[in-house]
Amino acid sequence: MAPATTSSAEARRLIGSRRRTEAPRRMLSPSPPPKKVKSMEEILAKAHYAVVERGDYGDVGCEQCGSGERAEELLLCDKCDKGFHMKCLRPIVVRVPIGSWLCPKCSGQRRVRSFSQRKIIDFFKIKKPNLPEEKCDSPQDTRKRRRRSASLVLQKKRRRLLPFTPSEDRSQRLRQMGSLAHALTALQMEFSDDLTYMPGMAPRSANQAEFEEGGMQVLSKEDTETLEQCRAMCKRGECPPLVVVYDSCEGFTVEADGQIKDMTFIAEYIGDVDFIRNREHDDCDSMMTLLLATDPSKSLVICPDKRGNIARFINGINNYTPEGRKKQNCKCVRYSVNGECRVFLVATRDIAKGERLYYDYNGYEQEYPTHHFV
């Protein structure tokens, strides 16, 4: 019997069918490098913050003093989980923060931001005059001319507010405003030179000096002219001779960058106006009393946590010690201006260049804890 033979066409079909049913061959390629797994320390170092809880916090002590006593004053960092006494921190923490809190090491130092002349002008919304400025007579000079023609009358001399004297050097004024812009930016605040009334807070109609318990002193006509003169100078970029500096113990603080005379108007306390009942559990350490109404529900406070000016950075004294009280060189005064409550900071004595500004936080109410102030 003759052997079976296969034609070339059939052979191609068999080979083709065999190729179609075989698994496709993979191209050999170099294997990818194994992925590097990050350690928990690396993840925590780059994370904004992560809450790491322990089973027992009984052995937690302060990283500064080493003591675990006064547990009610011990703050735990939400990133490294280490403890710090509020009074051991620099600057000290007066009230327990609401929400997450990071220790100085985990929060890191903020980068110092430089401000050019153009940025400073835009930041403070400085208006450039079109015409050359004429030297304006101060309200004190006007009163002197008035007294010459007035009759001699024996009366008690009343102290008047003096306008501040800006630095003559323009570059020095830009440096002063740049220091304030840096401090406001570091605290994520906006500059404002007027009280602000935001939706959901107290309306402007609530700010009525007539609601003040016992009445409020009215700003005289001469002092109102001084106030308007100072506001006009600020809008032209002629700021008070003050510079904001950072101190490791006190945080941001204000120094005189020139001579300031007694009774000089320094600044108005600025911020968001709100009812005090809405801020009973607020951890803002810079709230200022604006109105103490007969009806407590109408009392108002100024909250400079989102908007403010240089008054936000003037620190308070330790009014429990004689040394602390000696540091005071300005005071906080509330006035009725056109029927509305306003708060001013005024020099109480001559302030030399380089001297830091301090006032008594408890000028009206003995409620602010200052016994740990440096």
LOMI-822787 format. One record per residue (C-alpha): x, y, z. Coordinates in steps of 0.02 Angstrom, whole numbers, plus 50000, padded with zeros to 5 digits. Layout:
<segus>
XYZ;...
</segus>
This chain:
<segus>
500005000050000;500705016549946;501125028950087;499955043450113;500555059850040;500005077750079;499945091449950;500835108149979;499165117549993;498525105650126;500165107250220;499995126150224;498215124550291;498805112850428;500245124350475;499065139450471;497785131050582;499155125550699;499815143350711;498075150350743;497785138450889;499485140850972;499685153451111;500565169351053;502355170851106;502775185351223;504175197151184;505515196251315;505735213151403;506725218351556;505705217051716;505265233851798;506215238351955;505305234052115;504325248552191;505105256252345;503905255952492;503985271852596;504165270252781;502875277452901;504155290552956;504325296952777;502445297552752;502175307152914;503595319152873;502765324352709;500965323852771;500095339752826;499685331252989;499095314353046;498305310053212;499255295753292;498365289853447;499105279853588;498255267553701;498795276653858;499305294953878;499685293854064;501565294354035;501575309653920;502625324153982;503125341153919;504545340953793;505185357553862;505175355554051;505035336554061;503585337254184;501945328254161;501045338854291;499665351354251;498865339654125;497505352354090;498845363754014;499695350053913;499445351253724;499725336053612;500395338653437;499255330753307;500765325453203;502145319353320;500985316053469;502205324553589;501635335153736;501975353453773;501395364453917;500505379953853;501635391153959;503225382053905;502935385853721;503735401253642;502725411253608;501595404953746;499845398753708;498555407653815;497015397353772;496765379253720;496665379153529;495075373153445;495365359553316;497045352353264;498665359353335;500475356853280;502005359753387;503315372453329;504425358853253;503035350553153;502255366753097;503935372753028;504525390553007;503565400952882;504575407452736;504925425952748;504035433952603;504805449252524;503695463252461;504195474752321;503655492952316;502265488852192;501615474452300;501615485352457;500615498852367;499355485952307;499305476852475;498825492552571;497825500452428;498855516452438;498175530752335;499415541352239;499035559952240;498945568252069;499475585352131;500985589652238;500515588852421;500455604452524;500965603852704;499365603752805;499265612252971;498925600453113;497375603153221;498565608753360;499245623053252;497465628253210;497005628753394;498545639453431;497995652553306;496245651753379;496875654653555;497805670453507;496195679053459;495165671653599;494905679853766;495925673953914;494835661954012;495465651354156;494945633454126;495615615954153;496765610654012;496135595353921;497375583853837;497115581753651;497635568053532;499175571353427;499375564853249;500825552953222;502345559153128;502795547652981;504605543852940;505295556152812;506285542952718;505145534452592;506185518452590;506025517552779;504125518952765;504115505052635;505125494152753;503895497452893;502395493052785;503305477852717;503545471152894;501675472852927;501245464652761;502375449852803;501575447652976;499805448352907;500245436052768;501065424052892;499425423452990;498405422252828;497555438852865;496965452852751;497385470952784;495945482252832;495905499652904;494035499752942;492905489253051;492115475652945;490355468852959;490235451652880;488655441652842;488185430352986;489005441853114;488425457953195;487705470853072;488315488753073;486655494253147;487115484753306;488605496153336;487715510053429;488655519353567;487005523153652;486865504753701;488435506153811;488085503153994;488425519454085;488735528853923;490295531253817;491415546453800;491195556053639;492715560153533;492895579153526;492875588953364;494745592753375;495185574453405;494035569253261;495035580753148;496635572453209;495885555353173;495405560352996;497125567752967;497955551253020;496785541152909;497175552352761;499045550152790;498875531252795;497945531152630;499415540752553;500635527952621;501225538952765;501085526052902;501515527753088;503375525153126;503135507053179;503905490553124;503305472753157;504655460753215;504615442453268;505185437453442;505425419253492;504555422353659;503205434953613;502875430653431;502515445353317;502705461753410;502815480353367;504315491953390;504405510753371;505435515353217;505515533553269;505125545253412;503295544953468;502655558553584;501465556553728;499605556553679;500015552153498;498685542553402;499475525853357;498135515453273;496315510453276;495925492653328;495205484353173;494375467653134;492705458953108;491315464953223;490305451153304;489155448253452;490115442453604;488875428153628;489475420753462;491285420753522;491125413253695;492065397553641;493215405953516;495095402953538;495605419453457;496825427653579;496625445353510;494785449253531;494435467053589;492895473453679;491945485853571;490285487953660;489755482953836;487875484753821;486625485153962;485825470353873;487245457353865;486525450153705;486975466653617;488795467253675;490065467353534;491885462253510;493175465353374;493925449353304;495555452153205;495805433953155;495465436452968;495605455352941;496585468453038;498015480953045;499575484053149;498555485453311;498355466453302;500215464153341;500425476053489;500675464853640;499995465953815;500855468053983;500895456654132;499825467454245;500145456154395;501945461954420;502715479354443;503995475554306;502605471254185;501615487054224;503175497754195;503255491554014;501575499453970;501795514353853;500105515253767;498295512553814;496685506653735;495265519553735;493475517553674;492585532553599;490925536653520;491275543353344;489725549053249;488665537853361;489715522153332;490935513553451;492765514153403;494345508253490;495995518053480;497745514753541;498585530453610;500335533353679;500355536353868;502135543253871;503565547353754;504145531653663;505945530653601;506495522853438;506785504053460;505595502753609;504225489753598;502415494653619;501355487253759;499645490653832;498515482953964;497375469553891;496265471154044;495905489654028;494035486954047;493795469054107;494935458554217;494605442754118;496155440454011;497505429054090;499115439254083;500055432454234;501135421454119;501615435654002;503475439353992;
</segus>
